[in-house]
Amino acid sequence: MQLKRVVVTGLGALTPIGNNIEQYWNSLVNGVSGAAPITHFDAAKFKTRFACEVKNFEPKDFIDRKLARKMDKFTQYAMVASDEAISDANLDLETLNKYRVGVIWGAGIGGLETFQNEVLNFSKGEGSPRFNPFFIPKMIADIAPGMISIKYGFMGPNYTTVSACASSANSMIDALNTIRLGTCDVVVTGGSEAAITIAGVGGFNAMHAMSTRNDDPEAASRPFDAERDGFVLGEGAGAIVLEEYEHAKARGAKIYAEVIGGGLSSDAHHMTAPHPDGIGVIAVMKNCLENAGLKPEDVDHINTHGTSTPLGDVAELKAISEVFGDHAKNININSTKSMTGHLLGAAGAVESIASILAMQHGIVPPTINHNNVDENINPDLNLTLNKAQKRDIKVAMSNTFGFGGHNACVAFRKLD
């Protein structure tokens, strides 16, 4: 069958470096770090005492107070970002066939703070156990797309993809295929996460996965730098409205880019560590190129997974050199996690938005905090270090990888 074309018609973001798309993009271009001491809880006794928190966010400014109390932060974030994306897409909600509008969302963990707090409260009590009646619906990862659909009456496919840090990239690929195959005209997709909690920070600290650069938080997320010592935990949401091309064109929609393909693979190697030879990453980028009908030399920009971990960064860049060969040195490679930190299940959406905006504006945001050359990294690669670079981008790719060996890659193309 002839697959339908899919385009991006709306964007929304709530991030550690900006609470809407405009703020997010300005911070990206200017190399702003979102890292700072943790304020969500007292982290004085933790190995890591900083993170990339969403700042100046009051749920009541966006959501009815009573309704907000029934939501974990990850759902609140999802509602705010999706509201912006749906508004940006300028959908006519009165005439839209809502049976053909889906919501496919990504979350790696879901309501971690809700689960943590309910258990802590139970441990303090005596006698009969008392739990919040909204404990379960606040916690479950699929509640975010459920709440979005309830607000707008969208009655198409509605679910959450869970593949750790690849979750929202998975959701975008599912959304792409849902429209390609003619099931929906529009899908609201993306992801959200809110894991800067006692349990989240404690758990990642126990794994020795996060940076402990407590004396200089803003410089802690340093992908590709020889002195990187782990990722910086982030939170927030990214939302993208995907739409069938003819449907968008018929209503005169603003089109940011075309989504031309997605790839998936598994490392089949280790619970948390990447394959040292990057075989799963090589496979996912090759799968994406094939699915998108691209040749390696077509790609101008790759927003890497680039978490600032010693093993992961090297493995990913080796994989890029393997897949793209001599052309790899012509690609603008970056890691926006140097600024936002790692948004876990929301990373794929937030970073895809960065790539879409880079394509629209002709500017590649920098990989900040790079001061020391890693001899294990190919020196011919353009890692867009410390300063944004102007670039006419026709094709961009975004990589995300998750614990368990889950890999996802999405490709975008600029429309003439």
GIWOQUI-V237772 format. One record per backbone hydrogen bond with DSSP energy under -1.0 kcal/mol. CO is the residue of the C=O (numbers start at 1). NH is the residue of the N-H. Records with the same first field share a line. If there is no record, write none. Layout:
BEGIN
CO: NH / NH
END
This chain:
BEGIN
5: 245
6: 259
7: 243
8: 256
10: 241
12: 239
14: 237
15: 18
18: 15
20: 24
21: 25
22: 26
23: 27
24: 28
25: 29
26: 30
27: 32
28: 31
36: 51
43: 46
49: 38
51: 36
58: 61
59: 62 / 63
64: 68
65: 69
67: 70
68: 71
72: 76
73: 77
74: 78
75: 79
76: 80
77: 81
78: 82
79: 83
80: 84
81: 85
82: 86
83: 87
84: 88
85: 89
86: 91
91: 93
92: 96
96: 98
97: 100
98: 101 / 155
100: 185 / 186
101: 156
102: 188
103: 159
105: 161
106: 192
110: 112
111: 115
112: 116
113: 117
114: 118
115: 119
116: 120
117: 121
118: 122
119: 123
132: 135
134: 138
135: 139
136: 140
139: 111
140: 143
142: 146
143: 147
144: 148
145: 149
146: 150
147: 151
148: 152
149: 153
157: 103
159: 105
161: 107
163: 166
164: 167
166: 170
167: 171
168: 172
169: 173
170: 174
171: 175
172: 176
173: 177
174: 178
175: 179
176: 180
177: 181
178: 183 / 184
179: 182
180: 4
185: 244
186: 102
187: 242
188: 104
189: 240
190: 106
191: 238
193: 236
195: 197
197: 201
198: 202
199: 203
200: 204
201: 205
202: 206
204: 209
205: 208
209: 231
212: 214
213: 216
216: 219
217: 220
220: 222
222: 225
225: 228
231: 211
232: 342
233: 52
236: 193
237: 14
238: 191
239: 12
240: 189
241: 9
242: 187
243: 7
244: 248
245: 249
246: 250
247: 251
248: 253
249: 252
257: 8
258: 413
261: 411
263: 409
265: 407
271: 404
275: 278
278: 282
279: 283
280: 284
281: 285
282: 286
283: 287
284: 288
285: 289
286: 290
287: 291
288: 292
289: 294
295: 298
296: 299
300: 332
301: 397
302: 334
303: 399
308: 230
309: 313
311: 315
312: 316
313: 317
314: 318
315: 319
316: 320
317: 321
318: 322
319: 323
320: 324
321: 325
324: 327
325: 328
327: 330
328: 331
332: 302
334: 304
335: 338
336: 339 / 340
337: 341
339: 34
342: 234
343: 346
344: 347
345: 168
346: 350
347: 351
348: 352
349: 353
350: 354
351: 355
352: 356
353: 357
354: 358
355: 359
356: 360
357: 361
358: 362 / 363
362: 391
364: 389
367: 386
372: 226
374: 377
378: 381
382: 333
384: 367
389: 364
394: 414
395: 300 / 301
396: 412
397: 303
398: 410
400: 408
402: 405 / 406
405: 267
406: 402
407: 265
408: 400
409: 263
410: 398
411: 260 / 261
412: 396
413: 258
END
